[in-house]
Amino acid sequence: MNHEKLWKLTMTGLFAALSYVVFTFLQIKIPLPGGDATSIHFGNAICVLGALVLGGVWGGLGGAVGMTIGDLFDPVYVIYAPKTFILKFCIGLIAGLIAHRIGKINESKNTGHILKYTILACAVSLGFNVIADPLLGYVYKLAILGQPAAQVTLAWNFASTSINAVTSCIASVAIFMALRPALLHSGLMARHR
């Protein structure tokens, strides 16, 4: 295994651990009718941050694995683990595509250009989640789980996902822009070809 693949695998594990810890221990859980819940958390910020540092596939995988493990250890969220994995992986893929494939932020030295594509990557990937998470959750609850309360929880899930998107976008952009010079200097930014 070459050095870069080992580094990406190690960093993916680190981002998985970070997203698990942030999602599990730094969340505000909101109980909903029917024994369900939603939450306000920064797990998505770690997922996007991973995609900005590692690229979409590895960063998305780190966020998806960490938050899925968080779901698996929570009796309220355990049934949503497959949905979580798919959505968080998609967040990483979208953020990585915009930041690295379109914006080429690792090749640019222009801070304005990097900031623009970092914000765009965060906004689009988390905007996708604002729409996809509540809708997929609704379909998942209604069609797969047969929960009649799916419609009641849809508005709550949309509201919490929107709050998560805004706060995660702000946090991930601020953290990435602050850490980027140090990551570049130390050689800890993934190279994208």
LOGU-477168 format. One line per 2 residues: number of its first residue (from 1); their letters; for each residue x, y, z of C-alpha. Coordinates in steps of 0.1 Angstrom, whole numbers. Layout:
# residues N
NUM) A) X:Y:Z | ...
END
This chain:
# residues 193
1) MN) 0:0:0 | 15:33:-10
3) HE) 19:63:14 | -10:83:0
5) KL) -35:55:2 | -24:47:38
7) WK) -27:84:47 | -62:86:32
9) LT) -73:55:50 | -60:68:83
11) MT) -76:102:78 | -109:86:68
13) GL) -108:67:101 | -100:99:119
15) FA) -130:117:103 | -152:87:110
17) AL) -143:89:147 | -148:127:147
19) SY) -182:125:131 | -192:98:155
21) VV) -181:117:186 | -196:150:174
23) FT) -229:134:163 | -233:112:194
25) FL) -221:134:222 | -226:170:210
27) QI) -262:167:197 | -294:182:210
29) KI) -320:155:206 | -356:165:200
31) PL) -382:138:208 | -410:135:182
33) PG) -444:117:183 | -444:79:180
35) GD) -411:75:199 | -391:90:170
37) AT) -366:119:173 | -346:144:154
39) SI) -315:163:165 | -294:194:161
41) HF) -258:184:156 | -225:192:138
43) GN) -219:157:123 | -226:170:88
45) AI) -199:197:93 | -173:169:99
47) CV) -185:151:68 | -181:182:46
49) LG) -148:190:63 | -136:155:55
51) AL) -145:159:18 | -127:193:17
53) VL) -95:177:31 | -96:142:16
55) GG) -118:145:-14 | -154:134:-19
57) VW) -151:96:-17 | -128:93:13
59) GG) -143:123:32 | -178:111:25
61) LG) -169:76:36 | -155:89:69
63) GA) -186:110:76 | -210:82:66
65) VG) -192:55:86 | -190:77:117
67) MT) -226:88:117 | -239:54:108
69) IG) -221:39:138 | -237:67:159
71) DL) -271:56:146 | -263:19:153
73) FD) -255:26:190 | -287:48:195
75) PV) -319:28:201 | -340:56:185
77) YV) -318:60:154 | -307:24:148
79) IY) -334:18:122 | -322:48:101
81) AP) -286:36:98 | -288:26:61
83) KT) -304:60:52 | -278:78:72
85) FI) -249:60:54 | -263:68:19
87) LK) -271:105:26 | -238:113:44
89) FC) -218:96:17 | -237:117:-9
91) IG) -229:149:11 | -192:140:9
93) LI) -194:131:-28 | -211:164:-37
95) AG) -188:186:-16 | -157:168:-30
97) LI) -170:171:-66 | -176:209:-63
99) AH) -145:217:-42 | -119:195:-60
101) RI) -131:185:-94 | -148:218:-104
103) GK) -132:244:-81 | -98:227:-79
105) IN) -92:242:-45 | -59:223:-39
107) ES) -44:237:-70 | -53:273:-64
109) KN) -33:298:-45 | -61:325:-47
111) TG) -78:326:-12 | -109:342:-27
113) HI) -112:314:-52 | -107:288:-25
115) LK) -132:305:-2 | -158:307:-30
117) YT) -156:271:-39 | -155:260:-3
119) IL) -187:279:5 | -203:266:-27
121) AC) -193:230:-19 | -207:233:16
123) AV) -239:250:6 | -248:227:-23
125) SL) -239:194:-4 | -258:205:27
127) GF) -286:220:6 | -290:185:-10
129) NV) -293:171:25 | -319:196:35
131) IA) -341:183:8 | -331:146:6
133) DP) -329:138:43 | -365:147:53
135) LL) -380:133:20 | -360:101:21
137) GY) -368:98:58 | -405:103:50
139) VY) -405:75:24 | -384:53:46
141) KL) -407:57:75 | -439:53:55
143) AI) -430:27:30 | -405:6:47
145) LG) -413:10:84 | -450:16:79
147) QP) -451:44:105 | -483:65:102
149) AA) -466:94:120 | -442:99:91
151) QV) -461:130:79 | -461:145:113
153) TL) -423:142:117 | -416:155:82
155) AW) -419:192:91 | -397:187:123
157) NF) -371:168:103 | -370:195:76
159) AS) -366:222:103 | -338:204:122
161) TS) -320:195:89 | -322:232:78
163) IN) -307:244:111 | -280:217:109
165) AV) -272:228:73 | -267:264:82
167) TS) -246:258:113 | -226:231:96
169) CI) -219:252:66 | -206:281:87
171) AS) -185:257:109 | -170:237:81
173) VA) -160:267:60 | -145:285:90
175) IF) -126:255:102 | -114:245:68
177) MA) -102:280:59 | -84:283:93
179) LR) -68:249:90 | -60:248:53
181) PA) -26:267:55 | -13:244:82
183) LL) -26:213:64 | -9:224:32
185) HS) 24:233:50 | 25:199:67
187) GL) 16:180:36 | -17:167:51
189) MA) -40:178:23 | -49:151:-2
191) RH) -36:155:-37 | -63:153:-64
193) R) -53:145:-99
END
